[in-house]
Amino acid sequence: MSDYTTVARPYARAVYQQATESTSVDSWSNALALLSAVAEDVTMKAVLDNPQAGSEQKAELIMKVAGDKLGVTQQNLVKLMAENGRLKALPEVAKQFEVYRAEAEGKIDAEVVSAFPLSSEQAESITSTLKAKLGREVTISTSTDESLIGGVVIKAGDTIIDASMKSQLASLALALGR
């Protein structure tokens, strides 16, 4: 599966700008979530991957599945992305749109991966530290990865903090020339 981040970013930025100018951020958020779900459907993926189906057919099918839940401007986005062969990037456009929205609202989601489950006190401490460091409201999601040995890896937007034993041991091995 390809990474569509680079392709999706200009679409998401343009859509977010249009949505804020027309005060329809919620409407766009809902429409993009729907379009993302449609594009990620297994059957739809097969259609989008089919070179025999034309871009216009693909756009019409997506709009038909979405039904009357898309406005004219949202339908135009689907048509534009179809013309440019970018329909498979719809889920990433939705994701990037939500990143722009959260940024404008002063919020950020952070993923915390730790070697062991975090206590609620540890999670609160990480949340307040990130809030102070990033200057935004932070919502964290946690998961565990025993291969880290100890410590945590935190991903918040473009910021990555790797305070795991695994990376420290790798750095030490590199410094020792192994």
C-alpha positions in Angstrom: 0.0 0.0 0.0 1.4 3.3 -1.0 1.7 6.3 1.2 -0.5 9.1 -0.1 0.5 11.8 2.4 2.3 14.0 -0.2 -0.4 13.6 -2.8 -3.2 14.3 -0.2 -1.7 17.3 1.5 -2.5 20.0 -1.2 -6.1 18.7 -1.5 -6.6 18.7 2.2 -5.1 22.2 2.6 -7.4 23.5 -0.2 -10.5 21.8 1.2 -9.8 23.1 4.7 -9.3 26.6 3.4 -12.5 26.4 1.5 -14.3 24.9 4.5 -13.2 27.6 6.8 -14.1 30.4 4.4 -17.6 29.0 3.9 -17.9 28.0 7.6 -18.6 24.4 6.6 -15.8 22.6 8.5 -18.2 20.1 10.2 -19.9 19.4 6.9 -16.6 18.8 5.1 -15.3 16.7 8.0 -18.4 14.4 7.7 -18.2 14.2 3.9 -14.5 13.4 4.0 -15.1 10.7 6.6 -17.8 9.2 4.4 -15.6 9.4 1.3 -12.7 7.8 3.2 -14.9 4.9 4.3 -16.2 4.4 0.7 -12.7 4.5 -0.8 -11.4 2.0 1.8 -14.1 -0.5 1.1 -12.6 -3.7 -0.3 -15.0 -3.8 -3.3 -14.3 -0.1 -4.0 -10.6 -0.6 -3.8 -10.9 -3.2 -6.5 -12.8 -0.8 -8.7 -10.2 2.0 -8.1 -7.4 -0.4 -8.9 -9.1 -1.5 -12.2 -7.3 0.3 -15.1 -10.3 -0.5 -17.4 -12.7 1.6 -15.4 -12.5 5.3 -16.4 -11.9 8.1 -14.0 -15.4 9.4 -14.7 -16.9 6.0 -13.9 -15.0 5.8 -10.7 -16.1 9.3 -9.6 -19.7 8.5 -10.4 -19.6 5.2 -8.5 -18.2 6.9 -5.4 -20.8 9.7 -5.6 -23.6 7.1 -6.1 -22.4 5.1 -3.0 -22.2 8.4 -1.0 -25.8 9.2 -2.1 -27.2 12.6 -1.2 -24.7 13.2 1.6 -22.3 15.2 -0.6 -22.8 18.8 -1.6 -21.9 20.1 -5.0 -18.5 21.3 -3.9 -17.7 18.0 -2.3 -18.8 16.2 -5.5 -16.5 18.5 -7.4 -13.6 17.4 -5.2 -14.4 13.7 -6.1 -14.5 14.6 -9.8 -11.2 16.6 -9.6 -9.4 13.8 -7.8 -10.8 11.3 -10.3 -9.5 13.3 -13.2 -6.1 13.4 -11.6 -6.1 9.7 -10.7 -6.0 10.5 -7.0 -9.2 8.8 -5.7 -7.2 6.3 -3.7 -5.8 9.2 -1.7 -9.2 10.1 -0.3 -8.6 8.5 3.1 -5.4 10.4 3.5 -7.1 13.6 2.4 -9.6 13.1 5.2 -6.8 12.4 7.7 -4.8 15.5 6.7 -8.0 17.6 6.8 -8.5 16.6 10.4 -4.9 17.4 11.2 -5.4 21.0 9.8 -8.6 21.2 11.8 -7.0 20.1 15.0 -4.1 22.5 14.4 -6.5 25.4 13.9 -8.3 24.5 17.1 -5.1 24.2 19.1 -5.4 20.4 19.5 -3.1 17.5 18.7 -3.3 13.7 19.0 -0.3 11.9 20.3 0.5 8.2 20.1 2.5 6.8 23.1 4.1 3.4 22.7 5.6 2.0 25.8 7.3 -1.3 26.7 4.8 -1.8 29.5 1.2 -0.6 30.1 1.2 3.0 31.4 -0.6 3.8 34.7 -3.1 6.6 34.6 -0.6 8.8 36.5 2.1 8.2 33.9 -0.4 8.9 31.1 -1.4 12.2 32.8 2.2 13.2 33.3 3.0 12.6 29.6 -0.1 14.5 28.6 0.7 17.5 30.7 4.4 17.5 29.6 3.4 17.4 25.9 0.8 20.1 26.5 3.5 22.4 27.9 6.1 21.5 25.2 3.7 21.8 22.2 1.5 24.5 23.5 -1.7 22.7 22.5 -4.4 20.5 24.0 -3.1 16.9 23.8 -5.1 13.7 23.5 -3.0 10.6 23.9 -3.6 7.1 22.8 -1.4 4.4 24.3 -0.2 1.0 23.2 2.6 -1.4 24.2 5.5 -2.9 22.3 7.7 -5.2 24.4 10.5 -4.9 21.9 11.2 -1.4 23.3 12.6 -3.1 26.4 11.9 0.0 28.5 10.9 3.7 28.0 8.5 5.2 25.5 8.2 6.4 21.9 5.9 9.4 21.5 4.6 10.6 18.1 2.7 13.9 18.1 2.3 15.3 14.6 5.8 15.7 13.1 7.4 15.4 16.5 8.9 12.1 17.5 10.4 11.5 20.9 12.2 8.2 21.2 13.1 7.6 24.8 13.2 3.8 24.5 15.9 1.5 25.8 15.9 -0.2 22.3 17.0 3.1 20.6 19.5 3.9 23.4 21.1 0.5 23.0 21.2 0.9 19.3 22.9 4.3 19.7 25.4 2.8 22.1 26.2 0.0 19.6 26.6 2.5 16.8 29.0 4.6 19.0 31.0 1.5 19.8 31.3 0.7 16.1 29.2 -2.5 16.0 
